[in-house]
Amino acid sequence: MPTPRQGYRGADGRSIPGTTTVISRYRDSGALLRWNYGQGREHEAMHWRRRAYDAGAELIPLYSPDTQIALDAFVGLFIGPDWRKEGQPPAAPESAFDTAEKAAEAGTIAHEMIERHVKGQDIEEAIPPGTDPLVVKRGRNAFKQFLSWRDSTGIRITHTEMPLRSELHRFGGTIDALGIDGTDARILVDWKTSKGVYLDHLIQLGAYATLIDENLPDLSPRGGAHLLRISRENATFSHYFYGPDVIEKAKRNFIKRRELWDLDEDLTKAMK
């Protein structure tokens, strides 16, 4: 969930960091660099195939009496058999990030649908006017998978969008949801729109559990945490469960990062 517009503040009115602010400082940048590299390669490959097709479409008629057969053969051999079905390769996006942004849009729609459904709101309002029908279809598919997961687990969502702060550790966070599982155990539920599941996600669950323990001990997720991931690539849905022992380790990990964040801030000020 997004940080409140005014940010998080302690009881004394002073600004305190949010969970993502603390965690992102120690995030492994390798995955992001690999993603950027892959996006660049894919983007260039699409440009190359499009240029090759345009060149073939221009030159083949000069040397072949049956232009379409020759062009189909050229596409199949040098551009890719899958693209032969389309008649020609698609134009490369203007930006290397256009494809990822469209995929993320489908994931965002699914994410919004889930939130609206949990809160009893109209899920159709999660779809911006003029959205690509394929994007909408993918978003709906992920939402249906969420419903199947919920029905199969018997989980009941009891609280949503809970902004909390820790005066003990001086940080804030907004929890997606709390619920009760089929055994009547309290659980933490979080949904992410991402390409994969990362250590940061698990540590954030630990931070949220820490906030609940301090502010709402009766709701502490002693039954563990459920992470629901919606893929940025195609808006598919997947589910991960982490037991109480794992969440305890994630809590300790986050608290140490929070302490280190303060040390970093102090050292940064000392260097000025």
KOLPA-340916 format. One record per residue (C-alpha): residue number from 1; residue in three letters; x negated, y, z negated. Coordinates in Angstrom, 2 decimals, decimal comma, always signed. Layout:
BEGIN
<NUM ALA <X Y Z>>
...
# end
This chain:
BEGIN
<1 MET <+0,00 +0,00 +0,00>>
<2 PRO <-1,17 +3,55 +0,66>>
<3 THR <-2,58 +5,75 -2,06>>
<4 PRO <-0,09 +8,35 -3,38>>
<5 ARG <-0,40 +11,59 -1,43>>
<6 GLN <-1,75 +13,46 -4,44>>
<7 GLY <-4,18 +10,64 -5,25>>
<8 TYR <-4,49 +8,92 -8,61>>
<9 ARG <-4,97 +10,90 -11,81>>
<10 GLY <-5,53 +9,86 -15,39>>
<11 ALA <-3,46 +10,96 -18,39>>
<12 ASP <-5,86 +13,91 -18,74>>
<13 GLY <-5,00 +15,10 -15,23>>
<14 ARG <-8,44 +14,32 -13,83>>
<15 SER <-8,81 +12,50 -10,54>>
<16 ILE <-9,62 +8,80 -10,71>>
<17 PRO <-10,55 +6,49 -7,81>>
<18 GLY <-8,15 +4,03 -6,24>>
<19 THR <-8,90 +0,33 -5,87>>
<20 THR <-9,82 +0,59 -2,19>>
<21 THR <-12,13 +3,54 -2,89>>
<22 VAL <-14,10 +1,48 -5,38>>
<23 ILE <-14,14 -1,72 -3,32>>
<24 SER <-14,98 -0,08 +0,02>>
<25 ARG <-18,21 +1,39 -1,36>>
<26 TYR <-19,67 -2,10 -1,57>>
<27 ARG <-18,00 -3,55 +1,50>>
<28 ASP <-20,05 -5,74 +3,82>>
<29 SER <-20,41 -3,66 +7,01>>
<30 GLY <-21,60 -6,64 +9,04>>
<31 ALA <-18,07 -7,79 +9,90>>
<32 LEU <-17,12 -4,31 +11,11>>
<33 LEU <-20,25 -4,04 +13,24>>
<34 ARG <-19,59 -7,44 +14,81>>
<35 TRP <-16,00 -6,42 +15,53>>
<36 ASN <-17,12 -3,18 +17,20>>
<37 TYR <-19,67 -5,09 +19,27>>
<38 GLY <-17,04 -7,60 +20,37>>
<39 GLN <-14,60 -4,84 +21,31>>
<40 GLY <-17,27 -3,15 +23,44>>
<41 ARG <-18,15 -6,37 +25,26>>
<42 GLU <-14,51 -7,22 +25,93>>
<43 HIS <-13,82 -3,70 +27,19>>
<44 GLU <-16,78 -3,75 +29,58>>
<45 ALA <-15,85 -7,23 +30,83>>
<46 MET <-12,36 -5,99 +31,72>>
<47 HIS <-13,82 -3,04 +33,59>>
<48 TRP <-16,20 -5,32 +35,49>>
<49 ARG <-13,44 -7,75 +36,51>>
<50 ARG <-11,22 -4,92 +37,64>>
<51 ARG <-14,01 -3,38 +39,72>>
<52 ALA <-14,80 -6,80 +41,23>>
<53 TYR <-11,15 -7,32 +42,15>>
<54 ASP <-10,87 -3,88 +43,76>>
<55 ALA <-14,04 -4,50 +45,75>>
<56 GLY <-12,79 -7,92 +46,89>>
<57 ALA <-9,40 -6,53 +47,88>>
<58 GLU <-11,16 -3,96 +50,03>>
<59 LEU <-13,77 -6,22 +51,68>>
<60 ILE <-12,00 -9,58 +52,13>>
<61 PRO <-9,49 -8,32 +54,75>>
<62 LEU <-12,44 -7,32 +56,93>>
<63 TYR <-13,76 -10,91 +57,08>>
<64 SER <-10,79 -13,23 +56,47>>
<65 PRO <-7,71 -13,80 +58,65>>
<66 ASP <-5,71 -14,98 +55,62>>
<67 THR <-6,28 -12,23 +53,13>>
<68 GLN <-4,09 -13,52 +50,27>>
<69 ILE <-5,57 -17,04 +50,22>>
<70 ALA <-9,09 -15,65 +50,26>>
<71 LEU <-8,28 -13,11 +47,57>>
<72 ASP <-6,66 -15,81 +45,36>>
<73 ALA <-9,75 -17,96 +45,75>>
<74 PHE <-11,98 -15,01 +44,88>>
<75 VAL <-9,95 -14,23 +41,76>>
<76 GLY <-9,99 -17,86 +40,65>>
<77 LEU <-13,73 -18,32 +41,16>>
<78 PHE <-15,18 -15,02 +40,04>>
<79 ILE <-12,62 -13,31 +37,82>>
<80 GLY <-10,83 -16,12 +36,05>>
<81 PRO <-8,11 -18,68 +36,85>>
<82 ASP <-5,79 -17,31 +34,18>>
<83 TRP <-5,65 -13,95 +35,90>>
<84 ARG <-4,70 -15,58 +39,21>>
<85 LYS <-1,21 -16,09 +37,75>>
<86 GLU <-0,86 -12,33 +37,39>>
<87 GLY <-1,83 -11,69 +41,00>>
<88 GLN <-4,61 -9,37 +39,89>>
<89 PRO <-6,53 -8,61 +36,71>>
<90 PRO <-5,04 -5,96 +34,42>>
<91 ALA <-6,60 -2,54 +34,34>>
<92 ALA <-9,02 -2,07 +31,48>>
<93 PRO <-7,74 +0,15 +28,66>>
<94 GLU <-8,95 +3,72 +28,59>>
<95 SER <-10,45 +3,11 +25,17>>
<96 ALA <-12,17 +0,03 +23,82>>
<97 PHE <-9,80 +0,32 +20,85>>
<98 ASP <-6,51 +0,48 +22,78>>
<99 THR <-5,94 -3,27 +22,70>>
<100 ALA <-6,71 -3,49 +18,99>>
<101 GLU <-4,44 -0,54 +18,27>>
<102 LYS <-1,51 -2,21 +20,06>>
<103 ALA <-2,10 -5,45 +18,20>>
<104 ALA <-2,31 -3,56 +14,93>>
<105 GLU <+0,97 -1,87 +15,80>>
<106 ALA <+2,69 -5,27 +15,96>>
<107 GLY <+1,20 -6,17 +12,60>>
<108 THR <+2,25 -2,83 +11,16>>
<109 ILE <+5,83 -3,37 +12,32>>
<110 ALA <+5,90 -6,81 +10,68>>
<111 HIS <+4,42 -5,37 +7,49>>
<112 GLU <+7,05 -2,63 +7,40>>
<113 MET <+9,83 -5,15 +8,10>>
<114 ILE <+8,74 -7,24 +5,12>>
<115 GLU <+8,64 -4,23 +2,82>>
<116 ARG <+12,05 -3,03 +3,97>>
<117 HIS <+13,57 -6,47 +3,60>>
<118 VAL <+12,22 -6,86 +0,08>>
<119 LYS <+13,70 -3,47 -0,87>>
<120 GLY <+17,05 -4,23 +0,77>>
<121 GLN <+16,61 -1,68 +3,53>>
<122 ASP <+17,36 -1,90 +7,26>>
<123 ILE <+14,43 -3,73 +8,89>>
<124 GLU <+15,31 -2,28 +12,32>>
<125 GLU <+14,08 +1,10 +11,13>>
<126 ALA <+10,59 -0,39 +11,05>>
<127 ILE <+10,54 -0,30 +14,87>>
<128 PRO <+9,58 +3,11 +16,32>>
<129 PRO <+11,64 +4,16 +19,37>>
<130 GLY <+10,03 +3,23 +22,68>>
<131 THR <+7,84 +0,47 +21,26>>
<132 ASP <+6,59 -2,09 +23,78>>
<133 PRO <+9,05 -5,07 +23,73>>
<134 LEU <+6,13 -7,52 +23,46>>
<135 VAL <+4,87 -5,68 +20,37>>
<136 VAL <+8,35 -5,83 +18,85>>
<137 LYS <+8,62 -9,55 +19,63>>
<138 ARG <+5,34 -10,27 +17,87>>
<139 GLY <+6,36 -8,20 +14,86>>
<140 ARG <+9,68 -10,02 +14,59>>
<141 ASN <+7,94 -13,38 +14,85>>
<142 ALA <+5,66 -12,56 +11,90>>
<143 PHE <+8,66 -11,38 +9,88>>
<144 LYS <+10,51 -14,65 +10,58>>
<145 GLN <+7,47 -16,58 +9,38>>
<146 PHE <+7,52 -14,54 +6,17>>
<147 LEU <+11,16 -15,50 +5,63>>
<148 SER <+10,32 -19,18 +6,20>>
<149 TRP <+7,48 -18,95 +3,67>>
<150 ARG <+9,71 -17,28 +1,09>>
<151 ASP <+12,48 -19,85 +1,52>>
<152 SER <+10,08 -22,80 +1,36>>
<153 THR <+8,39 -21,58 -1,85>>
<154 GLY <+11,49 -20,39 -3,68>>
<155 ILE <+9,64 -17,20 -4,65>>
<156 ARG <+11,77 -14,28 -5,81>>
<157 ILE <+10,40 -10,75 -5,52>>
<158 THR <+11,25 -8,75 -8,65>>
<159 HIS <+9,22 -5,53 -8,29>>
<160 THR <+7,80 -3,63 -5,31>>
<161 GLU <+5,52 -0,66 -4,66>>
<162 MET <+4,31 -0,10 -8,19>>
<163 PRO <+1,73 +2,72 -8,57>>
<164 LEU <-0,23 +2,09 -11,77>>
<165 ARG <-3,33 +3,49 -13,43>>
<166 SER <-5,80 +2,12 -15,92>>
<167 GLU <-6,88 +4,48 -18,66>>
<168 LEU <-9,28 +1,83 -19,95>>
<169 HIS <-11,20 +1,45 -16,68>>
<170 ARG <-10,17 +4,77 -15,05>>
<171 PHE <-8,76 +3,73 -11,67>>
<172 GLY <-5,41 +3,51 -9,93>>
<173 GLY <-3,67 +1,24 -7,49>>
<174 THR <-0,30 +0,58 -5,89>>
<175 ILE <+0,85 -3,03 -6,07>>
<176 ASP <+2,85 -4,46 -3,17>>
<177 ALA <+5,01 -6,82 -5,18>>
<178 LEU <+5,49 -8,96 -8,26>>
<179 GLY <+7,67 -12,04 -8,32>>
<180 ILE <+8,59 -15,33 -9,93>>
<181 ASP <+7,72 -18,66 -8,32>>
<182 GLY <+9,64 -21,92 -8,34>>
<183 THR <+8,31 -22,76 -11,82>>
<184 ASP <+9,44 -19,38 -13,24>>
<185 ALA <+5,82 -18,24 -13,53>>
<186 ARG <+5,00 -14,58 -12,89>>
<187 ILE <+3,01 -14,06 -9,69>>
<188 LEU <+1,33 -11,24 -7,82>>
<189 VAL <+2,15 -10,84 -4,11>>
<190 ASP <+0,17 -8,73 -1,67>>
<191 TRP <+0,45 -8,44 +2,11>>
<192 LYS <-2,29 -7,36 +4,46>>
<193 THR <-2,44 -6,48 +8,13>>
<194 SER <-5,91 -7,64 +9,12>>
<195 LYS <-7,92 -9,78 +11,50>>
<196 GLY <-8,93 -12,14 +8,71>>
<197 VAL <-9,00 -12,69 +4,96>>
<198 TYR <-12,01 -11,15 +3,24>>
<199 LEU <-13,58 -11,09 -0,19>>
<200 ASP <-12,38 -7,48 -0,57>>
<201 HIS <-8,77 -8,71 -0,48>>
<202 LEU <-9,35 -11,13 -3,33>>
<203 ILE <-11,16 -8,54 -5,42>>
<204 GLN <-8,29 -6,13 -4,86>>
<205 LEU <-5,91 -8,75 -6,23>>
<206 GLY <-8,12 -8,85 -9,31>>
<207 ALA <-7,87 -5,07 -9,61>>
<208 TYR <-4,08 -5,22 -9,37>>
<209 ALA <-3,92 -7,96 -12,00>>
<210 THR <-6,05 -5,76 -14,26>>
<211 LEU <-3,59 -2,89 -13,85>>
<212 ILE <-0,64 -5,14 -14,67>>
<213 ASP <-2,35 -6,62 -17,73>>
<214 GLU <-2,92 -3,15 -19,15>>
<215 ASN <+0,39 -1,52 -18,26>>
<216 LEU <+2,92 -4,34 -18,07>>
<217 PRO <+1,54 -7,30 -20,02>>
<218 ASP <+4,91 -9,08 -19,97>>
<219 LEU <+4,64 -9,18 -16,17>>
<220 SER <+1,03 -10,41 -16,02>>
<221 PRO <+0,69 -12,80 -13,06>>
<222 ARG <-0,26 -15,90 -15,00>>
<223 GLY <+0,99 -18,01 -12,12>>
<224 GLY <-1,69 -16,66 -9,78>>
<225 ALA <-1,49 -14,52 -6,65>>
<226 HIS <-0,16 -14,98 -3,13>>
<227 LEU <-1,83 -13,15 -0,25>>
<228 LEU <+0,24 -12,84 +2,92>>
<229 ARG <-1,78 -11,94 +6,00>>
<230 ILE <-0,37 -10,62 +9,27>>
<231 SER <-2,91 -10,91 +12,07>>
<232 ARG <-3,99 -7,76 +13,88>>
<233 GLU <-4,56 -9,83 +17,00>>
<234 ASN <-1,05 -11,20 +17,57>>
<235 ALA <+0,93 -10,49 +14,37>>
<236 THR <+0,95 -14,14 +13,32>>
<237 PHE <+1,64 -14,86 +9,66>>
<238 SER <-0,48 -16,86 +7,21>>
<239 HIS <-0,37 -17,48 +3,47>>
<240 TYR <-3,11 -17,92 +0,84>>
<241 PHE <-2,72 -18,79 -2,82>>
<242 TYR <-5,26 -18,05 -5,57>>
<243 GLY <-4,83 -19,64 -8,98>>
<244 PRO <-5,19 -17,86 -12,34>>
<245 ASP <-8,83 -18,94 -12,75>>
<246 VAL <-9,78 -17,36 -9,43>>
<247 ILE <-7,90 -14,16 -10,25>>
<248 GLU <-9,76 -13,93 -13,58>>
<249 LYS <-13,08 -14,00 -11,70>>
<250 ALA <-11,78 -11,39 -9,26>>
<251 LYS <-10,81 -9,17 -12,20>>
<252 ARG <-14,31 -9,36 -13,65>>
<253 ASN <-15,82 -8,67 -10,24>>
<254 PHE <-13,75 -5,52 -9,78>>
<255 ILE <-14,47 -4,18 -13,27>>
<256 LYS <-18,21 -4,52 -12,67>>
<257 ARG <-17,82 -2,69 -9,34>>
<258 ARG <-15,86 +0,04 -11,11>>
<259 GLU <-18,69 +0,46 -13,63>>
<260 LEU <-21,24 +0,54 -10,84>>
<261 TRP <-19,15 +3,15 -9,01>>
<262 ASP <-19,55 +5,51 -12,00>>
<263 LEU <-23,31 +4,92 -12,07>>
<264 ASP <-23,51 +5,70 -8,37>>
<265 GLU <-21,58 +8,93 -8,90>>
<266 ASP <-23,89 +9,99 -11,74>>
<267 LEU <-27,01 +9,25 -9,71>>
<268 THR <-25,65 +11,07 -6,68>>
<269 LYS <-25,06 +14,18 -8,81>>
<270 ALA <-28,56 +13,88 -10,27>>
<271 MET <-30,07 +13,97 -6,78>>
<272 LYS <-28,45 +17,29 -5,91>>
# end
